[in-house]
Structures are given as C-alpha cells and as structure tokens.
Amino acid sequence: MLRAPGPLLLEGRLVPRAPRTSLHPSPGRGQRRPATSRRSSAPPAGNLPAAHVAEIQRSRLLAGAVRAIDEHGYAHTTVAQITGRSRVSRRTFYELFENREACLTALVEDVVGSIEQELAEADLQRLPWQERIRGGLAVILAFIDREPTLARVCVVQAAQGGASILAYRRRILDRLAEALDEGRGKGPRAGDCSPLTAEGLLGAACGILDARLAQGVHEPLTGLLGELMSMIVLPYLGPAAARREQSRPTPVPGAAPAGRPPLMAAADSDPLQEIPMRLTYRTAKVLECIAAHPGISNRMVADRAGISDQGQISKLLARLERLELAENRGDGQLRGEPNAWTLTALGEQVTRRLSASSQQRRQAA
C-alpha cells in the first residue's frame, strides 16, 4: 500500500514506496526503455516454487555484484564478473535483470527498503525534529557499520552509475534534504536559513561518509553521530544546541534487528554454496522428487519434475551422482531394470536447506 509523500524522517522512511514504473516513465516512439529489474515468470509448482529458486539466484547475483563492484569499481565491472562470482549463468542473469545498471539499481532499492523498515520500526514520526533527525541518522550509521561493503557499493560506486540509478539517488537525497529543511521552523536563528542550507548540510554529511567508506575506515561510523548532529543543528538552533549534541553519548553499535540477518549474510545463505553446481529450478525439483520418493526411476523423476527429454534427465541425474548428492541403488542398465535413485546424506542436507529456506520465505510473505 502506497503512502502519501511527506517528510522522509517524519514518516520514518527513507524514500516513498512508489511503483517501479514511476522511476522509469514509458518511452516514446523510437526511444529505448530504461533498464529495469526482471522477475522470473515461471509458475510455481510443488513445495519448492520456481519463484523461490529465482529469488535464490537473484540473491546470489546481487551478492556477486557487490563483491565484483567493490573489487573492480562499477565502471569496470562486467556482467561476466558478476555471474562468475555468483556461479549463475548469463542466461539467468538476463532473465532477472535487463543489464548491469538494472542489477545495481535493484541492489540499491533492496538496501533502501531495508533501511526504510528499520526507520519505520524506530517509530520516529512522533518525536521533535531534532530527535527525529538524530534517531534517523543513528539508524543509517548503524546500518553502514553492519554492512560496510554493501554501503560502499551503494554510496560510493553507485555515484558512477547511469541515468536510472542517479535519478533514484537524487530522489533519496531530495527526501533527506526535505527532512533537514524542517529545521527552519524550529529555532530563533532558523529564519536566517534557506532551503539551500539543508542541501549544503546534506552535501557535507554525505561527503564525510563517502570519504570514510572510500578509504575503508574501520572505526564505527556511529562515532560520528555527535559531530554530524552538531553540524546539522548549528544553523537552525544555534551554538548551544550544537555543543549539547557533541556531548551526548554515542549509541553502542549493535547487531541487526531481531529476526533480520545482515543482507550480505542473507544473500550468502545459498543451499548449494559449497557445491560446484548452479542452482536451477529443475535441479531443485529433481532433488525434491527423489527426497519424496526414494527408489524412484529416471522416468518417474522426469514425469514428476516436468522434464520431457529423457536424455536431459539422465545427464542431470548422472551429474547429481558425480557430485555425491544422489546415488543409484537399482540394478539399472546391468540387468535392464529401472534405476532406483535415493539422496545421499549430502543430498538430504541440501534438500532440507532448500525446503527450510522456502518455508521461511512463505512465512515472511
């Protein structure tokens, strides 16, 4: 459900949740449509929906993009480097994202969404302006401390992005400037300020954070809360308020809110992470079929997994056997009898992780 636009921190959100199409207006005749994130359209089936496999692949690609961009810089990062880090095929990449720009945009949107949720949970909208700004800034700094690599990519490297990502960043900065500009009505000195004051304060704060992230400074950025707040309130509330902000205790950096692991840790929770095999919907369905029907034959696996080509199912089962995820306990070709496939202990572990991850996603939804 969309909320009416309003001051960012007053609503406890980083940017308004607008439909994705609002960031990318429909192109006119002869114009190319801007980069957008794509979602798999495969229909769900069985206990492990195709959509869940697509989400796992999407998470792997985003995690791979973070590592590749942090290492090479956005300007020099290629789709091949992202898919290589992710162990996901180029075909799957282009099923989920139109291009590299769309992948980075999706990454920034995910980060913004996570911060939005934390701001909403902090319930800042009822606080006075000064406390609302301080609380929102503390949330953002704590997130950066928990996710320094992710923050470096989204803050430093995203500034090198194309038109769509730069427009999205501009929207975020505009909302932040609106929140700071509310200070013009809060003190006797505020009448001397203009909207440009908020833009200048925001630019200074962003420049400080950008420099710290680019340099890879290891000290917690939450330690800058007092200095940044002192700088922000000075033109609006005066030097006495600025000095009080400097003397206020700095919050102790904490873990992610209960029930929400760090984003990069969540992206790394890949059931096949330690196995040299790309996760596909067919692979997941075949593992699920064998788990549900131990001793199942090639033909029955193919029927239940929706694979019509017997050659494809034979190759996939042979690969699962080489990877020690499944084993054939039937006589098979030696006596002309059907194969009888069962999962190995490793295969059972992978399938349990797939099922648990799918159940967690359904509960979260």
N, C-alpha and C positions, 0 to 999 in steps of 0.2 A: 504494500500500500504506500503510495507516494505522499510525502508531506509537503505542505506549502513551504516555499523558500523563506528563509529567515536568517538571522544572525547565526553563524556557524556554532560557536560555543554556547550560545543561548539555547540552542536546541540539543546540545550535547552530541553534535555530529560534525564530521569533517567537511563533507560536501553533501548537497541534496541528492537523494537517490532518484535520479531521472532515468527514464527509459534509455537504453543504449542508443537508440536511434536519434535521440536529441543531440548527441555529441557528433553525429555524422549525418547531416541533412541529406535527403535524397538528391543524387546528382542530376543535373540537367542533361539534355540530349548532347551526346558526344563527350560527356565528362566521365571520368573513371570513378567508380565508387571507392570511398576511403577504406583503409584497412580495418577489418573488424574481426573479432574472435569468432570462430566457428564452433558449433557443438555437434557432436555425433547425432545422427538421426536414426540410428539403428534401434529397432523396437526392443523393449525389454523381454526377457524370456527366462523362465526358471527362477531359481533362488538367487542367481548372480546376474543381474540385469546387464545388458550391453552398456547401458549408460554408466554403470558403476566402473566397468573396465575402462571406458573412455575417460572418466574422472581420474582414475589412477594414472592413465597415460598423460592426461593433461597436467597433473601434479608433477610427474616426472619431468615433463618438458619445461615447466616453469622453474623447477629446481635446477635443471640443466642450464636454462637460460641465465639464472642468477650466477652460477659458477662461471659460465663462459664469458658473460659480460664483465664480471668483476675481474677476470683474468686478462681479457683482451681489450676491454673497453667496448662500448656499444658500437662505435663507428667501425671497428674491425671484427666484430663478431658475425659469424655466418650461421645460416640455418644448419649447415653440416656440423659445425662445432656444437650447436645446441643439441641436435639429435644424437651426436656421438657421446656427449656427456650423459644424455638421458637413456641411451640404449633403446630409443624409439625410432621407428623408420621415418624417412622423409614423407612417405605417403600418409602416415598417421599425423605427422605434424601439419600437413596441408589440409587434412580433414578437420582439424581442430582450429587452426589459425590460417588466415589468409597469407600472412607473411611475417617477417621478423618484427615489424612495427606493431602488428596486432598482438603478437606474443608479449612484447614489453608492455603494451597498453593493458592487457589482461592482468599482468603481474602487478602493475601499479594499482589497478582497480581492486584487486584482491587485498592488497596492503591497506588501501584506503578503507575498504569495507571492514577490515579487522579493527582498525583504529576507531572507526565510527562506532562499532559495537562497544568498545571499551569506554569511549566517551559517553555513550548513552547509559552504560551501566554505572558510570561515576555520578550520574544524576546531578549535573552541574547547572541545569537551567534555572534553578531556584536561588542560586547564590548571587550575591552582588557582583558587579562587573569585575572588580579586581580579583576576587576569589575564583570567579569562573575562568578568567584568563590563566591564573596560576594553576588551577586544577587541570585545565585542558593541556597546558604546556607540560605539566608533570606527566600526564598520560603519554604524550607524544615522545618525550625524552626517555621515559622508561621503556617504551616500545623499541626505540632506536638502540638502547643498551642491550635489550634481549636479542635483537635481530640486526647486528651491525652490518653484516654483508648485504642483507636484503635492503637495509636502509641506504647503504652506499650506492647500490644499483638504482634504487628508486629516486634518490635525491640528487646524486652527482651524475650518474650516467644517463638518466632519463632526460636531463637537460640537453643532451645531444640528439634526442630523438627527432622524429619527423613531425609533420603538422598535427596529426591526431593526438600524439602524446603531449606535445607542447600546449595544445589547446586545453587538454584535460588538466595539466599542471596549472595553467593560467586560471582555470575555474577554481581550483583549490586555493591558490594564493589570493584570489579576489575575495573568497569567503572568509579567509583568515584576516585579511585587511578590514573587512566589514566588522568583524568581531572586535578588533583593536580600536576601530574608529568610534565605537560606542563610548570610549573613554572621554570623548569631547564634552559629554554632558555630565561628567562625574566630579568635577572639581573647579575651584575658582580660576585656575590657570587654563582650563581646557578651552575657554573661549578664544585664546590666542592661537589655537591649533586649527589645522585644516585637514581634509581627508588625506592630503599628501603626507602629513605626519605619520599616519598609520602605515602608509606604503613604505616610508623611509624606515620606520621601526621594524617592519616585517622584513624588508630587504637586509637590514643589518643583522637581524637574528638568523635569517636563512644563510647569510654569508658566513657567519660564525660556525653554524652547524655543518655547512658544506665543507669548509676548510678542515674541520676536525675529522669528518668522515673521509675526506680525500687523503688525509695524512695517516689514517688508520690509528688515531689516538686511542689508547686503551683505557684511559680513565673514564669512569662513568659520566655520561653527558648530563645525568641528573644533577651532578655537582654544579652545573652552570645555571640551575634554576633561579637562584637568588640574584645573580648578576643580570641575567636576562630580564627578570621581572623588574629589577631596579631600573634598567634602561627603558622598559616599556612604560612604567608608571610616571617616570620623571616629568615628561612634558605635560601630562594631564593632572597629576596630583601633587607635584612639587618635590623638592629635595628631601623633606622629612619622610614622606611616604617611600621614596626611593631608598633611603637609608634603612628604614624598617624592613624592607624586602631583603636587603643584603644580610640582615642579622637573623632572619627567620631560619629555623632548622631545615636542612635539606632532607627530603624523604630518602629512606634507605631503598636502594634498588631491589625489587622483588622479582619473583617468578611470574610467569604468565598467569592470568586469572584462572581460577579453579575450573577444570574441565576443558581448558583450551591450551594445547601444547604449542610451542613456537611454530611459526609457519614453516620454516625450513625443516624442522623435525617432522612435521606432519607430511611434508612433501617427500621425505625420505622413507616413510613407512610403506615401502613397496614390498609386497609379498614375494616377489621374485628378485629382490635386490641383490642377493648373493649368488644368483644362478645366471649363467651366461645365456639367457634366453629372453627374447622380447615377449612381453605380455600382450596377448590378443584376446578378443572375445572368444574365438574358437578354442584357444588353449585353456582358458578358464572353464568353458563349458565341458570340454573333454575331461579335465580333472574332476569336475563336479559329477559327471556321469559315472566315472569309474568309482568315485567315492561312494556314490549312492547305490551302485550295483556291482560289487566285487565279482570278478569272474566273467565280466561282460565281454562279448566278442567284438571284433572290428566292426562288423556290420551293425550291431546294436549301438555301439558308440556313435557311429556315423549317423544313424537314424535319430538318436536322442539329441545329438549335438547339432543337427541340421546341416550335415555335410554330405552332399550327394556324390562327390567324387571319391571312390574307394582308394584311388591312388594317393589322394591328399591325406586321408585318414591314416593310411598305412605309414606314410612318411612322418606324420605328426606323432603317432604312437611310437615309432622307432626312435624319434628324437627324444621323447619323454623317457624312453627306456635308457638311452645313452646318458641322459642327464640324471639317471637314477631317481626319477620321480614316479615311474611306473614300471611294473615288471609283468611279463607274460608267464603265467603258471600253467598254461594249457600245452597240449602236445603240438598244436598248430600244424605247420606245414610238414612236420616229420611224419605224421600219421594221417594227414588230410582232415584233421579235426579243427574246429574253430579255436582261435586264440582265446585265452582267458586272462583278462587284464585286471590287475589289482594295483593299488598305490603302495609305494614303499613308505617307510617311516618319514622320509623327507617329503614325499608327495603328500602324505597326510598332513604334515605340518604346514605346507604351503596352502593346501586347500582350506585348512582351518583358519589360517590368516586371511585368506580371501573372503571366507564366509563371515568372519568376525568384522572385517572392515566394511563389508556390505551391510551388515546389521547395524553398525554404528552410524552409517550414512542414512539409513532409513529412519533410525531414531532421531537423528539430528534434523532430518527434514520434517 
